[in-house]
Amino acid sequence: MNAYNVPLSTSLSEWTALLSPSDSLQSRGIFLSARNRREHFVDTLRFAVKREGGLGLMLREIAGGREDGAGITVVEEVLPGGNAEG
């Protein structure tokens, strides 16, 4: 899976948050997108993680403070022994 990941430095310049209206394929919302869609593909995955005992995730905000309130937070590391591990 890591073969498809991009370094944090690349995501800082390539990723953007888009406000999208609903259409026949998806409901309205804020979605992650790549500025250069020929070179990078963005996929969205959802996981359920219990809060009790801590998530075990090191998060980093890479974009925020926009007028519309949208931002991007990425998982920088999954901590050993946390609920997100495995």
PDB file as gemmi writes it, atoms N, CA and C in Angstrom:
CRYST1    1.000    1.000    1.000  90.00  90.00  90.00 P 1                      
ATOM      1  N   MET A   1       0.818  -1.193   0.000  1.00  0.00           N  
ATOM      2  CA  MET A   1       0.000   0.000   0.000  1.00  0.00           C  
ATOM      3  C   MET A   1       0.862   1.257   0.000  1.00  0.00           C  
ATOM      4  N   ASN A   2       2.000   1.242   0.665  1.00  0.00           N  
ATOM      5  CA  ASN A   2       2.833   2.428   0.714  1.00  0.00           C  
ATOM      6  C   ASN A   2       3.384   2.830  -0.642  1.00  0.00           C  
ATOM      7  N   ALA A   3       3.329   1.948  -1.618  1.00  0.00           N  
ATOM      8  CA  ALA A   3       3.788   2.292  -2.960  1.00  0.00           C  
ATOM      9  C   ALA A   3       2.946   3.413  -3.557  1.00  0.00           C  
ATOM     10  N   TYR A   4       1.743   3.603  -3.050  1.00  0.00           N  
ATOM     11  CA  TYR A   4       0.842   4.615  -3.585  1.00  0.00           C  
ATOM     12  C   TYR A   4       0.834   5.894  -2.760  1.00  0.00           C  
ATOM     13  N   ASN A   5       1.498   5.902  -1.630  1.00  0.00           N  
ATOM     14  CA  ASN A   5       1.536   7.082  -0.781  1.00  0.00           C  
ATOM     15  C   ASN A   5       2.514   8.100  -1.336  1.00  0.00           C  
ATOM     16  N   VAL A   6       2.259   9.361  -1.047  1.00  0.00           N  
ATOM     17  CA  VAL A   6       3.190  10.418  -1.441  1.00  0.00           C  
ATOM     18  C   VAL A   6       3.836  10.974  -0.182  1.00  0.00           C  
ATOM     19  N   PRO A   7       5.061  11.472  -0.279  1.00  0.00           N  
ATOM     20  CA  PRO A   7       5.697  12.076   0.885  1.00  0.00           C  
ATOM     21  C   PRO A   7       4.912  13.294   1.368  1.00  0.00           C  
ATOM     22  N   LEU A   8       5.024  13.593   2.633  1.00  0.00           N  
ATOM     23  CA  LEU A   8       4.327  14.741   3.201  1.00  0.00           C  
ATOM     24  C   LEU A   8       4.659  16.016   2.432  1.00  0.00           C  
ATOM     25  N   SER A   9       5.903  16.194   2.044  1.00  0.00           N  
ATOM     26  CA  SER A   9       6.299  17.406   1.315  1.00  0.00           C  
ATOM     27  C   SER A   9       5.534  17.546  -0.002  1.00  0.00           C  
ATOM     28  N   THR A  10       5.257  16.430  -0.671  1.00  0.00           N  
ATOM     29  CA  THR A  10       4.481  16.471  -1.915  1.00  0.00           C  
ATOM     30  C   THR A  10       3.022  16.780  -1.628  1.00  0.00           C  
ATOM     31  N   SER A  11       2.468  16.181  -0.586  1.00  0.00           N  
ATOM     32  CA  SER A  11       1.058  16.430  -0.264  1.00  0.00           C  
ATOM     33  C   SER A  11       0.817  17.883   0.116  1.00  0.00           C  
ATOM     34  N   LEU A  12       1.808  18.541   0.709  1.00  0.00           N  
ATOM     35  CA  LEU A  12       1.653  19.955   1.074  1.00  0.00           C  
ATOM     36  C   LEU A  12       1.389  20.825  -0.147  1.00  0.00           C  
ATOM     37  N   SER A  13       2.037  20.509  -1.246  1.00  0.00           N  
ATOM     38  CA  SER A  13       1.862  21.332  -2.448  1.00  0.00           C  
ATOM     39  C   SER A  13       0.797  20.802  -3.401  1.00  0.00           C  
ATOM     40  N   GLU A  14       0.481  19.520  -3.329  1.00  0.00           N  
ATOM     41  CA  GLU A  14      -0.419  18.902  -4.309  1.00  0.00           C  
ATOM     42  C   GLU A  14      -1.873  18.769  -3.869  1.00  0.00           C  
ATOM     43  N   TRP A  15      -2.128  18.645  -2.585  1.00  0.00           N  
ATOM     44  CA  TRP A  15      -3.492  18.378  -2.144  1.00  0.00           C  
ATOM     45  C   TRP A  15      -4.257  19.663  -1.889  1.00  0.00           C  
ATOM     46  N   THR A  16      -5.541  19.614  -2.175  1.00  0.00           N  
ATOM     47  CA  THR A  16      -6.429  20.731  -1.904  1.00  0.00           C  
ATOM     48  C   THR A  16      -7.786  20.180  -1.480  1.00  0.00           C  
ATOM     49  N   ALA A  17      -8.553  20.977  -0.754  1.00  0.00           N  
ATOM     50  CA  ALA A  17      -9.904  20.595  -0.350  1.00  0.00           C  
ATOM     51  C   ALA A  17     -10.890  21.306  -1.273  1.00  0.00           C  
ATOM     52  N   LEU A  18     -11.819  20.543  -1.834  1.00  0.00           N  
ATOM     53  CA  LEU A  18     -12.807  21.095  -2.749  1.00  0.00           C  
ATOM     54  C   LEU A  18     -14.200  21.003  -2.150  1.00  0.00           C  
ATOM     55  N   LEU A  19     -14.954  22.078  -2.227  1.00  0.00           N  
ATOM     56  CA  LEU A  19     -16.364  22.060  -1.851  1.00  0.00           C  
ATOM     57  C   LEU A  19     -17.138  21.619  -3.081  1.00  0.00           C  
ATOM     58  N   SER A  20     -17.855  20.504  -2.988  1.00  0.00           N  
ATOM     59  CA  SER A  20     -18.550  19.958  -4.151  1.00  0.00           C  
ATOM     60  C   SER A  20     -20.046  19.858  -3.900  1.00  0.00           C  
ATOM     61  N   PRO A  21     -20.859  20.308  -4.863  1.00  0.00           N  
ATOM     62  CA  PRO A  21     -22.308  20.124  -4.744  1.00  0.00           C  
ATOM     63  C   PRO A  21     -22.663  18.664  -5.010  1.00  0.00           C  
ATOM     64  N   SER A  22     -23.856  18.254  -4.648  1.00  0.00           N  
ATOM     65  CA  SER A  22     -24.265  16.870  -4.902  1.00  0.00           C  
ATOM     66  C   SER A  22     -24.513  16.677  -6.396  1.00  0.00           C  
ATOM     67  N   ASP A  23     -24.273  15.456  -6.841  1.00  0.00           N  
ATOM     68  CA  ASP A  23     -24.583  15.070  -8.213  1.00  0.00           C  
ATOM     69  C   ASP A  23     -25.043  13.620  -8.206  1.00  0.00           C  
ATOM     70  N   SER A  24     -25.140  13.004  -9.359  1.00  0.00           N  
ATOM     71  CA  SER A  24     -25.654  11.631  -9.426  1.00  0.00           C  
ATOM     72  C   SER A  24     -24.687  10.607  -8.837  1.00  0.00           C  
ATOM     73  N   LEU A  25     -23.403  10.974  -8.668  1.00  0.00           N  
ATOM     74  CA  LEU A  25     -22.410  10.033  -8.161  1.00  0.00           C  
ATOM     75  C   LEU A  25     -22.074  10.190  -6.685  1.00  0.00           C  
ATOM     76  N   GLN A  26     -22.221  11.401  -6.133  1.00  0.00           N  
ATOM     77  CA  GLN A  26     -21.853  11.620  -4.736  1.00  0.00           C  
ATOM     78  C   GLN A  26     -22.692  12.721  -4.118  1.00  0.00           C  
ATOM     79  N   SER A  27     -22.795  12.662  -2.809  1.00  0.00           N  
ATOM     80  CA  SER A  27     -23.537  13.704  -2.109  1.00  0.00           C  
ATOM     81  C   SER A  27     -22.631  14.915  -1.903  1.00  0.00           C  
ATOM     82  N   ARG A  28     -23.225  16.017  -1.576  1.00  0.00           N  
ATOM     83  CA  ARG A  28     -22.514  17.276  -1.364  1.00  0.00           C  
ATOM     84  C   ARG A  28     -21.532  17.129  -0.217  1.00  0.00           C  
ATOM     85  N   GLY A  29     -20.398  17.831  -0.291  1.00  0.00           N  
ATOM     86  CA  GLY A  29     -19.437  17.769   0.799  1.00  0.00           C  
ATOM     87  C   GLY A  29     -18.109  18.409   0.454  1.00  0.00           C  
ATOM     88  N   ILE A  30     -17.158  18.201   1.347  1.00  0.00           N  
ATOM     89  CA  ILE A  30     -15.793  18.680   1.150  1.00  0.00           C  
ATOM     90  C   ILE A  30     -14.928  17.459   0.872  1.00  0.00           C  
ATOM     91  N   PHE A  31     -14.209  17.490  -0.236  1.00  0.00           N  
ATOM     92  CA  PHE A  31     -13.445  16.327  -0.667  1.00  0.00           C  
ATOM     93  C   PHE A  31     -11.997  16.696  -0.941  1.00  0.00           C  
ATOM     94  N   LEU A  32     -11.105  15.747  -0.701  1.00  0.00           N  
ATOM     95  CA  LEU A  32      -9.690  15.918  -0.984  1.00  0.00           C  
ATOM     96  C   LEU A  32      -9.463  15.738  -2.475  1.00  0.00           C  
ATOM     97  N   SER A  33      -8.613  16.570  -3.053  1.00  0.00           N  
ATOM     98  CA  SER A  33      -8.309  16.477  -4.475  1.00  0.00           C  
ATOM     99  C   SER A  33      -6.840  16.814  -4.694  1.00  0.00           C  
ATOM    100  N   ALA A  34      -6.300  16.348  -5.802  1.00  0.00           N  
ATOM    101  CA  ALA A  34      -4.923  16.683  -6.181  1.00  0.00           C  
ATOM    102  C   ALA A  34      -4.958  17.816  -7.191  1.00  0.00           C  
ATOM    103  N   ARG A  35      -4.028  18.740  -7.062  1.00  0.00           N  
ATOM    104  CA  ARG A  35      -3.941  19.832  -8.033  1.00  0.00           C  
ATOM    105  C   ARG A  35      -3.546  19.281  -9.410  1.00  0.00           C  
ATOM    106  N   ASN A  36      -2.611  18.335  -9.443  1.00  0.00           N  
ATOM    107  CA  ASN A  36      -2.159  17.711 -10.676  1.00  0.00           C  
ATOM    108  C   ASN A  36      -2.782  16.315 -10.755  1.00  0.00           C  
ATOM    109  N   ARG A  37      -3.931  16.216 -11.367  1.00  0.00           N  
ATOM    110  CA  ARG A  37      -4.670  14.943 -11.409  1.00  0.00           C  
ATOM    111  C   ARG A  37      -4.072  13.933 -12.376  1.00  0.00           C  
ATOM    112  N   ARG A  38      -3.161  14.373 -13.240  1.00  0.00           N  
ATOM    113  CA  ARG A  38      -2.496  13.422 -14.137  1.00  0.00           C  
ATOM    114  C   ARG A  38      -1.432  12.614 -13.401  1.00  0.00           C  
ATOM    115  N   GLU A  39      -0.794  13.244 -12.422  1.00  0.00           N  
ATOM    116  CA  GLU A  39       0.300  12.598 -11.696  1.00  0.00           C  
ATOM    117  C   GLU A  39      -0.139  11.940 -10.388  1.00  0.00           C  
ATOM    118  N   HIS A  40      -1.237  12.421  -9.786  1.00  0.00           N  
ATOM    119  CA  HIS A  40      -1.652  11.936  -8.472  1.00  0.00           C  
ATOM    120  C   HIS A  40      -3.134  11.583  -8.461  1.00  0.00           C  
ATOM    121  N   PHE A  41      -3.448  10.520  -7.752  1.00  0.00           N  
ATOM    122  CA  PHE A  41      -4.819  10.061  -7.574  1.00  0.00           C  
ATOM    123  C   PHE A  41      -5.153  10.124  -6.085  1.00  0.00           C  
ATOM    124  N   VAL A  42      -6.300  10.661  -5.771  1.00  0.00           N  
ATOM    125  CA  VAL A  42      -6.737  10.739  -4.377  1.00  0.00           C  
ATOM    126  C   VAL A  42      -7.893   9.776  -4.180  1.00  0.00           C  
ATOM    127  N   ASP A  43      -7.786   8.927  -3.179  1.00  0.00           N  
ATOM    128  CA  ASP A  43      -8.848   7.997  -2.829  1.00  0.00           C  
ATOM    129  C   ASP A  43      -9.270   8.289  -1.396  1.00  0.00           C  
ATOM    130  N   THR A  44     -10.518   8.054  -1.087  1.00  0.00           N  
ATOM    131  CA  THR A  44     -11.024   8.293   0.256  1.00  0.00           C  
ATOM    132  C   THR A  44     -11.418   6.966   0.883  1.00  0.00           C  
ATOM    133  N   LEU A  45     -10.877   6.703   2.050  1.00  0.00           N  
ATOM    134  CA  LEU A  45     -11.187   5.487   2.795  1.00  0.00           C  
ATOM    135  C   LEU A  45     -11.763   5.889   4.142  1.00  0.00           C  
ATOM    136  N   ARG A  46     -12.697   5.106   4.651  1.00  0.00           N  
ATOM    137  CA  ARG A  46     -13.276   5.360   5.970  1.00  0.00           C  
ATOM    138  C   ARG A  46     -13.028   4.166   6.865  1.00  0.00           C  
ATOM    139  N   PHE A  47     -12.679   4.472   8.114  1.00  0.00           N  
ATOM    140  CA  PHE A  47     -12.431   3.428   9.099  1.00  0.00           C  
ATOM    141  C   PHE A  47     -13.142   3.790  10.385  1.00  0.00           C  
ATOM    142  N   ALA A  48     -13.644   2.800  11.074  1.00  0.00           N  
ATOM    143  CA  ALA A  48     -14.231   3.010  12.400  1.00  0.00           C  
ATOM    144  C   ALA A  48     -13.161   2.663  13.435  1.00  0.00           C  
ATOM    145  N   VAL A  49     -12.845   3.608  14.318  1.00  0.00           N  
ATOM    146  CA  VAL A  49     -11.840   3.414  15.361  1.00  0.00           C  
ATOM    147  C   VAL A  49     -12.460   3.810  16.690  1.00  0.00           C  
ATOM    148  N   LYS A  50     -12.369   2.917  17.694  1.00  0.00           N  
ATOM    149  CA  LYS A  50     -12.915   3.228  19.019  1.00  0.00           C  
ATOM    150  C   LYS A  50     -12.130   4.367  19.658  1.00  0.00           C  
ATOM    151  N   ARG A  51     -12.832   5.269  20.323  1.00  0.00           N  
ATOM    152  CA  ARG A  51     -12.168   6.374  21.016  1.00  0.00           C  
ATOM    153  C   ARG A  51     -11.643   5.953  22.382  1.00  0.00           C  
ATOM    154  N   GLU A  52     -12.315   5.016  23.013  1.00  0.00           N  
ATOM    155  CA  GLU A  52     -11.924   4.585  24.362  1.00  0.00           C  
ATOM    156  C   GLU A  52     -10.499   4.048  24.345  1.00  0.00           C  
ATOM    157  N   GLY A  53      -9.636   4.606  25.170  1.00  0.00           N  
ATOM    158  CA  GLY A  53      -8.246   4.182  25.219  1.00  0.00           C  
ATOM    159  C   GLY A  53      -7.338   4.962  24.283  1.00  0.00           C  
ATOM    160  N   GLY A  54      -7.898   5.881  23.513  1.00  0.00           N  
ATOM    161  CA  GLY A  54      -7.098   6.716  22.616  1.00  0.00           C  
ATOM    162  C   GLY A  54      -7.064   6.176  21.202  1.00  0.00           C  
ATOM    163  N   LEU A  55      -7.061   7.072  20.246  1.00  0.00           N  
ATOM    164  CA  LEU A  55      -7.045   6.665  18.844  1.00  0.00           C  
ATOM    165  C   LEU A  55      -5.713   6.059  18.424  1.00  0.00           C  
ATOM    166  N   GLY A  56      -4.620   6.576  18.962  1.00  0.00           N  
ATOM    167  CA  GLY A  56      -3.306   6.081  18.575  1.00  0.00           C  
ATOM    168  C   GLY A  56      -2.872   6.611  17.219  1.00  0.00           C  
ATOM    169  N   LEU A  57      -3.284   7.828  16.916  1.00  0.00           N  
ATOM    170  CA  LEU A  57      -2.911   8.445  15.645  1.00  0.00           C  
ATOM    171  C   LEU A  57      -2.162   9.743  15.898  1.00  0.00           C  
ATOM    172  N   MET A  58      -1.083   9.962  15.164  1.00  0.00           N  
ATOM    173  CA  MET A  58      -0.381  11.239  15.175  1.00  0.00           C  
ATOM    174  C   MET A  58      -0.902  11.993  13.949  1.00  0.00           C  
ATOM    175  N   LEU A  59      -1.582  13.105  14.197  1.00  0.00           N  
ATOM    176  CA  LEU A  59      -2.200  13.873  13.111  1.00  0.00           C  
ATOM    177  C   LEU A  59      -1.410  15.135  12.833  1.00  0.00           C  
ATOM    178  N   ARG A  60      -1.463  15.588  11.569  1.00  0.00           N  
ATOM    179  CA  ARG A  60      -0.827  16.851  11.195  1.00  0.00           C  
ATOM    180  C   ARG A  60      -1.779  17.627  10.286  1.00  0.00           C  
ATOM    181  N   GLU A  61      -2.050  18.864  10.650  1.00  0.00           N  
ATOM    182  CA  GLU A  61      -2.868  19.735   9.801  1.00  0.00           C  
ATOM    183  C   GLU A  61      -1.952  20.339   8.752  1.00  0.00           C  
ATOM    184  N   ILE A  62      -2.285  20.089   7.481  1.00  0.00           N  
ATOM    185  CA  ILE A  62      -1.433  20.606   6.411  1.00  0.00           C  
ATOM    186  C   ILE A  62      -2.085  21.764   5.669  1.00  0.00           C  
ATOM    187  N   ALA A  63      -3.365  21.981   5.883  1.00  0.00           N  
ATOM    188  CA  ALA A  63      -4.053  23.115   5.266  1.00  0.00           C  
ATOM    189  C   ALA A  63      -5.221  23.489   6.149  1.00  0.00           C  
ATOM    190  N   GLY A  64      -5.424  24.754   6.306  1.00  0.00           N  
ATOM    191  CA  GLY A  64      -6.532  25.220   7.123  1.00  0.00           C  
ATOM    192  C   GLY A  64      -6.568  26.733   7.128  1.00  0.00           C  
ATOM    193  N   GLY A  65      -7.497  27.277   7.881  1.00  0.00           N  
ATOM    194  CA  GLY A  65      -7.608  28.721   7.969  1.00  0.00           C  
ATOM    195  C   GLY A  65      -8.254  29.360   6.758  1.00  0.00           C  
ATOM    196  N   ARG A  66      -8.923  28.538   5.935  1.00  0.00           N  
ATOM    197  CA  ARG A  66      -9.595  29.095   4.768  1.00  0.00           C  
ATOM    198  C   ARG A  66     -10.869  29.803   5.192  1.00  0.00           C  
ATOM    199  N   GLU A  67     -11.302  30.698   4.371  1.00  0.00           N  
ATOM    200  CA  GLU A  67     -12.520  31.461   4.630  1.00  0.00           C  
ATOM    201  C   GLU A  67     -13.750  30.563   4.761  1.00  0.00           C  
ATOM    202  N   ASP A  68     -13.770  29.460   4.013  1.00  0.00           N  
ATOM    203  CA  ASP A  68     -14.919  28.558   4.043  1.00  0.00           C  
ATOM    204  C   ASP A  68     -14.835  27.522   5.161  1.00  0.00           C  
ATOM    205  N   GLY A  69     -13.749  27.530   5.938  1.00  0.00           N  
ATOM    206  CA  GLY A  69     -13.609  26.615   7.064  1.00  0.00           C  
ATOM    207  C   GLY A  69     -13.055  25.251   6.711  1.00  0.00           C  
ATOM    208  N   ALA A  70     -12.774  24.994   5.433  1.00  0.00           N  
ATOM    209  CA  ALA A  70     -12.247  23.691   5.017  1.00  0.00           C  
ATOM    210  C   ALA A  70     -10.755  23.603   5.314  1.00  0.00           C  
ATOM    211  N   GLY A  71     -10.285  22.407   5.577  1.00  0.00           N  
ATOM    212  CA  GLY A  71      -8.869  22.179   5.813  1.00  0.00           C  
ATOM    213  C   GLY A  71      -8.528  20.730   5.551  1.00  0.00           C  
ATOM    214  N   ILE A  72      -7.263  20.391   5.699  1.00  0.00           N  
ATOM    215  CA  ILE A  72      -6.800  19.023   5.471  1.00  0.00           C  
ATOM    216  C   ILE A  72      -5.945  18.602   6.659  1.00  0.00           C  
ATOM    217  N   THR A  73      -6.302  17.478   7.262  1.00  0.00           N  
ATOM    218  CA  THR A  73      -5.507  16.879   8.326  1.00  0.00           C  
ATOM    219  C   THR A  73      -5.141  15.468   7.880  1.00  0.00           C  
ATOM    220  N   VAL A  74      -3.872  15.116   7.977  1.00  0.00           N  
ATOM    221  CA  VAL A  74      -3.414  13.795   7.539  1.00  0.00           C  
ATOM    222  C   VAL A  74      -2.917  12.999   8.735  1.00  0.00           C  
ATOM    223  N   VAL A  75      -2.941  11.685   8.594  1.00  0.00           N  
ATOM    224  CA  VAL A  75      -2.365  10.795   9.606  1.00  0.00           C  
ATOM    225  C   VAL A  75      -0.881  10.717   9.313  1.00  0.00           C  
ATOM    226  N   GLU A  76      -0.076  11.216  10.233  1.00  0.00           N  
ATOM    227  CA  GLU A  76       1.375  11.194  10.051  1.00  0.00           C  
ATOM    228  C   GLU A  76       1.969   9.863  10.529  1.00  0.00           C  
ATOM    229  N   GLU A  77       1.346   9.286  11.555  1.00  0.00           N  
ATOM    230  CA  GLU A  77       1.870   8.031  12.110  1.00  0.00           C  
ATOM    231  C   GLU A  77       0.775   7.313  12.873  1.00  0.00           C  
ATOM    232  N   VAL A  78       0.764   5.980  12.794  1.00  0.00           N  
ATOM    233  CA  VAL A  78      -0.101   5.150  13.626  1.00  0.00           C  
ATOM    234  C   VAL A  78       0.765   4.669  14.786  1.00  0.00           C  
ATOM    235  N   LEU A  79       0.372   5.035  16.005  1.00  0.00           N  
ATOM    236  CA  LEU A  79       1.190   4.742  17.172  1.00  0.00           C  
ATOM    237  C   LEU A  79       0.983   3.307  17.656  1.00  0.00           C  
ATOM    238  N   PRO A  80       2.050   2.644  18.059  1.00  0.00           N  
ATOM    239  CA  PRO A  80       1.938   1.265  18.548  1.00  0.00           C  
ATOM    240  C   PRO A  80       1.063   1.197  19.805  1.00  0.00           C  
ATOM    241  N   GLY A  81       0.205   0.178  19.853  1.00  0.00           N  
ATOM    242  CA  GLY A  81      -0.644  -0.038  21.018  1.00  0.00           C  
ATOM    243  C   GLY A  81      -1.932   0.762  21.022  1.00  0.00           C  
ATOM    244  N   GLY A  82      -2.138   1.642  20.046  1.00  0.00           N  
ATOM    245  CA  GLY A  82      -3.364   2.439  19.979  1.00  0.00           C  
ATOM    246  C   GLY A  82      -4.482   1.684  19.284  1.00  0.00           C  
ATOM    247  N   ASN A  83      -5.673   2.212  19.356  1.00  0.00           N  
ATOM    248  CA  ASN A  83      -6.838   1.555  18.747  1.00  0.00           C  
ATOM    249  C   ASN A  83      -6.770   1.492  17.219  1.00  0.00           C  
ATOM    250  N   ALA A  84      -6.036   2.385  16.599  1.00  0.00           N  
ATOM    251  CA  ALA A  84      -5.952   2.398  15.142  1.00  0.00           C  
ATOM    252  C   ALA A  84      -4.993   1.342  14.593  1.00  0.00           C  
ATOM    253  N   GLU A  85      -4.147   0.794  15.444  1.00  0.00           N  
ATOM    254  CA  GLU A  85      -3.184  -0.214  15.008  1.00  0.00           C  
ATOM    255  C   GLU A  85      -3.905  -1.534  14.724  1.00  0.00           C  
ATOM    256  N   GLY A  86      -3.709  -2.056  13.544  1.00  0.00           N  
ATOM    257  CA  GLY A  86      -4.239  -3.362  13.185  1.00  0.00           C  
ATOM    258  C   GLY A  86      -5.701  -3.376  13.083  1.00  0.00           C  
TER     259      GLY A  86                                                      
END                                                                             
